[in-house]
Amino acid sequence: MTAQSAARIAEVSRNTAETQITVKINLDGTGQSKLSTGIGFFDHMLDQIARHGLIDLDIQAKGDLHIDGHHTVEDVGITLGQAFAKAVGDKKGIRRYGHAYVPLDEALSRVVVDFSGRPGLVMHVPFKSGMIGEFDSQLAFEFFQGFVNHAFVTLHIDNLRGENAHHQAETVFKAFARALRAALELDPRSAGMIPSTKGSL
């Protein structure tokens, strides 16, 4: 099996006093998902990553939701980031950069990602509501911060407009998925090559 056709799959478990999480991913999937975090809207957002990123995603999480959703959401981001780092491997042949604009009714978001090997997050999303169902909108930042720190990516997220917090969040997660899909696509013109002048990422 060549590097270009090697399966890009991973399974990572993370267990703490606050959460117990297992993530399984296939970066070259068909968008299938099996999600259970105990937070309905968060599952809905994770499903956007799977469907629009064409990533098979299985996330099973049990957390201290009797306190709030913070630890669960953040730790899912951390574990998902670890799984991405493991599945993408040495990054040979990937396009590296990806971006997407996604609208939903009045809302529009832009996400740009770089599998740079350097964690960094810039996020501007002025949510119009503090809560979306049982999901605290502040936790979107915690999810993406956990992800970038452990996937070793640079991520810029901008909600350009939006009046409905559900729409704002959904455009962010869909654009994130589309940007991931673009960045992780294997480029036949650079098969086996590291997409960096440094020779490593």
FIMAR-351408 format. One record per residue (C-alpha): residue number from 1; residue in one letter; x, y, z. Coordinates in nm, 2 decimals. Each point is the difference from the previous one (the first is absolute). Layout:
<nodes>
+-----+----+--------+--------+--------+
|   i | aa |     c1 |     c2 |     c3 |
+-----+----+--------+--------+--------+
| NUM |  A |      X |      Y |      Z |
...
+-----+----+--------+--------+--------+
</nodes>
This chain:
<nodes>
+-----+----+--------+--------+--------+
|   i | aa |     c1 |     c2 |     c3 |
+-----+----+--------+--------+--------+
|   1 |  M |   0.00 |   0.00 |   0.00 |
|   2 |  T |   0.14 |   0.34 |  -0.10 |
|   3 |  A |   0.01 |   0.31 |   0.22 |
|   4 |  Q |  -0.26 |   0.15 |  -0.22 |
|   5 |  S |  -0.25 |  -0.29 |   0.05 |
|   6 |  A |   0.08 |  -0.08 |   0.36 |
|   7 |  A |  -0.31 |   0.01 |   0.22 |
|   8 |  R |  -0.02 |   0.32 |   0.19 |
|   9 |  I |  -0.18 |  -0.12 |   0.31 |
|  10 |  A |   0.05 |   0.04 |   0.37 |
|  11 |  E |  -0.15 |  -0.09 |   0.33 |
|  12 |  V |   0.08 |   0.20 |   0.32 |
|  13 |  S |  -0.14 |  -0.03 |   0.35 |
|  14 |  R |   0.04 |   0.26 |   0.27 |
|  15 |  N |  -0.11 |  -0.07 |   0.36 |
|  16 |  T |   0.01 |   0.25 |   0.28 |
|  17 |  A |  -0.18 |   0.06 |   0.33 |
|  18 |  E |  -0.24 |   0.22 |  -0.20 |
|  19 |  T |  -0.05 |  -0.17 |  -0.33 |
|  20 |  Q |   0.04 |  -0.34 |  -0.17 |
|  21 |  I |   0.02 |   0.04 |  -0.38 |
|  22 |  T |   0.07 |  -0.23 |  -0.30 |
|  23 |  V |   0.04 |   0.14 |  -0.35 |
|  24 |  K |   0.03 |  -0.21 |  -0.32 |
|  25 |  I |   0.05 |   0.17 |  -0.33 |
|  26 |  N |   0.06 |  -0.08 |  -0.37 |
|  27 |  L |   0.11 |   0.31 |  -0.19 |
|  28 |  D |  -0.09 |  -0.17 |  -0.33 |
|  29 |  G |  -0.35 |  -0.10 |   0.10 |
|  30 |  T |  -0.35 |   0.07 |  -0.13 |
|  31 |  G |  -0.13 |   0.22 |   0.28 |
|  32 |  Q |  -0.14 |  -0.26 |   0.22 |
|  33 |  S |  -0.03 |   0.09 |   0.37 |
|  34 |  K |  -0.08 |  -0.16 |   0.33 |
|  35 |  L |  -0.01 |   0.27 |   0.27 |
|  36 |  S |  -0.09 |   0.00 |   0.37 |
|  37 |  T |   0.13 |   0.29 |   0.22 |
|  38 |  G |  -0.31 |   0.06 |   0.20 |
|  39 |  I |  -0.05 |   0.34 |  -0.15 |
|  40 |  G |  -0.24 |  -0.01 |  -0.29 |
|  41 |  F |   0.10 |   0.31 |  -0.18 |
|  42 |  F |   0.37 |  -0.09 |   0.03 |
|  43 |  D |  -0.07 |  -0.33 |  -0.16 |
|  44 |  H |  -0.18 |   0.18 |  -0.28 |
|  45 |  M |   0.31 |   0.22 |  -0.06 |
|  46 |  L |   0.23 |  -0.30 |   0.01 |
|  47 |  D |  -0.22 |  -0.16 |  -0.26 |
|  48 |  Q |   0.06 |   0.30 |  -0.23 |
|  49 |  I |   0.38 |  -0.08 |   0.02 |
|  50 |  A |  -0.06 |  -0.36 |  -0.11 |
|  51 |  R |  -0.25 |   0.07 |  -0.28 |
|  52 |  H |   0.15 |   0.31 |  -0.15 |
|  53 |  G |   0.36 |  -0.12 |   0.05 |
|  54 |  L |  -0.07 |  -0.35 |  -0.13 |
|  55 |  I |   0.16 |  -0.13 |   0.32 |
|  56 |  D |  -0.13 |  -0.31 |   0.17 |
|  57 |  L |  -0.03 |   0.10 |   0.36 |
|  58 |  D |  -0.08 |  -0.20 |   0.31 |
|  59 |  I |   0.01 |   0.20 |   0.33 |
|  60 |  Q |  -0.12 |  -0.15 |   0.33 |
|  61 |  A |   0.03 |   0.24 |   0.29 |
|  62 |  K |  -0.11 |  -0.01 |   0.36 |
|  63 |  G |   0.07 |   0.31 |   0.21 |
|  64 |  D |  -0.10 |   0.19 |   0.31 |
|  65 |  L |  -0.31 |   0.16 |  -0.16 |
|  66 |  H |  -0.15 |   0.04 |   0.35 |
|  67 |  I |   0.25 |   0.29 |   0.03 |
|  68 |  D |  -0.02 |   0.13 |  -0.36 |
|  69 |  G |   0.11 |  -0.09 |  -0.35 |
|  70 |  H |   0.34 |   0.17 |   0.02 |
|  71 |  H |   0.22 |  -0.30 |   0.07 |
|  72 |  T |  -0.18 |  -0.22 |  -0.24 |
|  73 |  V |   0.01 |   0.24 |  -0.29 |
|  74 |  E |   0.37 |   0.10 |   0.06 |
|  75 |  D |   0.11 |  -0.36 |   0.04 |
|  76 |  V |  -0.17 |  -0.12 |  -0.31 |
|  77 |  G |   0.19 |   0.28 |  -0.19 |
|  78 |  I |   0.32 |  -0.12 |   0.16 |
|  79 |  T |  -0.06 |  -0.37 |  -0.08 |
|  80 |  L |  -0.12 |   0.08 |  -0.35 |
|  81 |  G |   0.31 |   0.20 |  -0.06 |
|  82 |  Q |   0.22 |  -0.28 |   0.11 |
|  83 |  A |  -0.18 |  -0.24 |  -0.23 |
|  84 |  F |   0.05 |   0.23 |  -0.30 |
|  85 |  A |   0.37 |   0.04 |   0.08 |
|  86 |  K |   0.03 |  -0.38 |   0.01 |
|  87 |  A |  -0.21 |  -0.07 |  -0.31 |
|  88 |  V |   0.17 |   0.27 |  -0.23 |
|  89 |  G |   0.34 |  -0.14 |   0.08 |
|  90 |  D |   0.30 |   0.16 |  -0.17 |
|  91 |  K |  -0.23 |   0.22 |  -0.22 |
|  92 |  K |   0.17 |  -0.11 |  -0.32 |
|  93 |  G |  -0.21 |   0.08 |  -0.31 |
|  94 |  I |  -0.27 |   0.20 |   0.17 |
|  95 |  R |  -0.10 |   0.34 |  -0.12 |
|  96 |  R |   0.07 |   0.14 |   0.35 |
|  97 |  Y |  -0.22 |   0.31 |  -0.03 |
|  98 |  G |  -0.37 |   0.02 |  -0.02 |
|  99 |  H |  -0.27 |   0.26 |   0.02 |
| 100 |  A |  -0.38 |   0.02 |  -0.03 |
| 101 |  Y |  -0.28 |   0.25 |   0.01 |
| 102 |  V |  -0.34 |  -0.14 |   0.11 |
| 103 |  P |  -0.33 |   0.18 |   0.02 |
| 104 |  L |  -0.32 |  -0.10 |   0.19 |
| 105 |  D |  -0.28 |   0.25 |  -0.06 |
| 106 |  E |   0.12 |   0.33 |   0.15 |
| 107 |  A |   0.33 |  -0.14 |   0.14 |
| 108 |  L |   0.33 |  -0.03 |  -0.18 |
| 109 |  S |   0.33 |  -0.14 |   0.13 |
| 110 |  R |   0.35 |  -0.04 |  -0.13 |
| 111 |  V |   0.25 |  -0.26 |   0.13 |
| 112 |  V |   0.36 |  -0.03 |  -0.11 |
| 113 |  V |   0.23 |  -0.28 |   0.11 |
| 114 |  D |   0.37 |  -0.08 |  -0.03 |
| 115 |  F |   0.14 |  -0.34 |   0.10 |
| 116 |  S |   0.31 |   0.19 |   0.09 |
| 117 |  G |   0.12 |  -0.20 |   0.30 |
| 118 |  R |  -0.04 |   0.32 |   0.21 |
| 119 |  P |  -0.31 |   0.04 |   0.21 |
| 120 |  G |  -0.18 |   0.33 |  -0.03 |
| 121 |  L |  -0.36 |   0.12 |   0.02 |
| 122 |  V |  -0.15 |   0.34 |  -0.10 |
| 123 |  M |  -0.37 |  -0.01 |   0.05 |
| 124 |  H |  -0.25 |   0.29 |  -0.04 |
| 125 |  V |  -0.36 |  -0.12 |   0.05 |
| 126 |  P |  -0.23 |   0.25 |   0.17 |
| 127 |  F |  -0.27 |  -0.25 |   0.10 |
| 128 |  K |  -0.34 |   0.16 |   0.03 |
| 129 |  S |  -0.10 |  -0.23 |   0.28 |
| 130 |  G |   0.18 |  -0.15 |   0.30 |
| 131 |  M |  -0.18 |  -0.34 |  -0.02 |
| 132 |  I |  -0.09 |  -0.21 |  -0.31 |
| 133 |  G |  -0.22 |  -0.27 |   0.14 |
| 134 |  E |   0.21 |  -0.15 |   0.28 |
| 135 |  F |   0.32 |   0.12 |  -0.16 |
| 136 |  D |   0.18 |   0.31 |   0.14 |
| 137 |  S |   0.12 |   0.19 |  -0.31 |
| 138 |  Q |   0.32 |   0.10 |   0.19 |
| 139 |  L |   0.10 |  -0.37 |  -0.02 |
| 140 |  A |   0.05 |   0.02 |  -0.38 |
| 141 |  F |   0.32 |   0.19 |   0.07 |
| 142 |  E |   0.11 |  -0.27 |   0.25 |
| 143 |  F |  -0.07 |  -0.28 |  -0.25 |
| 144 |  F |   0.21 |   0.16 |  -0.27 |
| 145 |  Q |   0.28 |   0.10 |   0.24 |
| 146 |  G |   0.03 |  -0.36 |   0.12 |
| 147 |  F |   0.00 |  -0.12 |  -0.36 |
| 148 |  V |   0.27 |   0.23 |  -0.13 |
| 149 |  N |   0.22 |  -0.06 |   0.30 |
| 150 |  H |   0.01 |  -0.37 |  -0.07 |
| 151 |  A |  -0.05 |  -0.03 |  -0.38 |
| 152 |  F |   0.28 |   0.26 |  -0.04 |
| 153 |  V |  -0.18 |   0.22 |  -0.25 |
| 154 |  T |  -0.05 |   0.37 |  -0.05 |
| 155 |  L |  -0.37 |   0.09 |  -0.01 |
| 156 |  H |  -0.17 |   0.33 |  -0.08 |
| 157 |  I |  -0.38 |   0.01 |   0.05 |
| 158 |  D |  -0.21 |   0.30 |  -0.08 |
| 159 |  N |  -0.37 |   0.04 |   0.01 |
| 160 |  L |  -0.05 |   0.27 |  -0.25 |
| 161 |  R |  -0.37 |   0.06 |   0.08 |
| 162 |  G |  -0.29 |  -0.17 |   0.18 |
| 163 |  E |  -0.29 |   0.08 |   0.23 |
| 164 |  N |  -0.09 |  -0.36 |   0.11 |
| 165 |  A |   0.25 |  -0.17 |   0.22 |
| 166 |  H |  -0.10 |  -0.35 |  -0.13 |
| 167 |  H |   0.07 |   0.12 |  -0.35 |
| 168 |  Q |   0.32 |   0.17 |   0.10 |
| 169 |  A |   0.13 |  -0.32 |   0.16 |
| 170 |  E |  -0.11 |  -0.23 |  -0.28 |
| 171 |  T |   0.17 |   0.21 |  -0.27 |
| 172 |  V |   0.32 |   0.00 |   0.21 |
| 173 |  F |   0.00 |  -0.38 |   0.04 |
| 174 |  K |  -0.09 |  -0.07 |  -0.36 |
| 175 |  A |   0.27 |   0.24 |  -0.13 |
| 176 |  F |   0.25 |  -0.17 |   0.24 |
| 177 |  A |  -0.09 |  -0.33 |  -0.15 |
| 178 |  R |   0.03 |   0.12 |  -0.36 |
| 179 |  A |   0.33 |   0.16 |   0.07 |
| 180 |  L |   0.13 |  -0.32 |   0.16 |
| 181 |  R |  -0.11 |  -0.20 |  -0.30 |
| 182 |  A |   0.19 |   0.24 |  -0.24 |
| 183 |  A |   0.31 |   0.00 |   0.21 |
| 184 |  L |   0.02 |  -0.37 |   0.05 |
| 185 |  E |  -0.07 |  -0.09 |  -0.37 |
| 186 |  L |   0.29 |  -0.19 |  -0.16 |
| 187 |  D |   0.15 |   0.20 |  -0.28 |
| 188 |  P |   0.11 |  -0.23 |  -0.29 |
| 189 |  R |   0.25 |   0.27 |  -0.11 |
| 190 |  S |   0.19 |  -0.02 |   0.33 |
| 191 |  A |  -0.03 |  -0.37 |   0.08 |
| 192 |  G |   0.24 |  -0.10 |   0.27 |
| 193 |  M |   0.12 |   0.36 |   0.06 |
| 194 |  I |  -0.02 |   0.20 |   0.31 |
| 195 |  P |  -0.18 |   0.33 |  -0.08 |
| 196 |  S |   0.26 |   0.23 |   0.15 |
| 197 |  T |   0.33 |   0.15 |  -0.11 |
| 198 |  K |   0.14 |  -0.11 |   0.34 |
| 199 |  G |  -0.05 |  -0.36 |  -0.10 |
| 200 |  S |  -0.20 |  -0.09 |   0.32 |
| 201 |  L |  -0.32 |   0.11 |   0.17 |
+-----+----+--------+--------+--------+
</nodes>
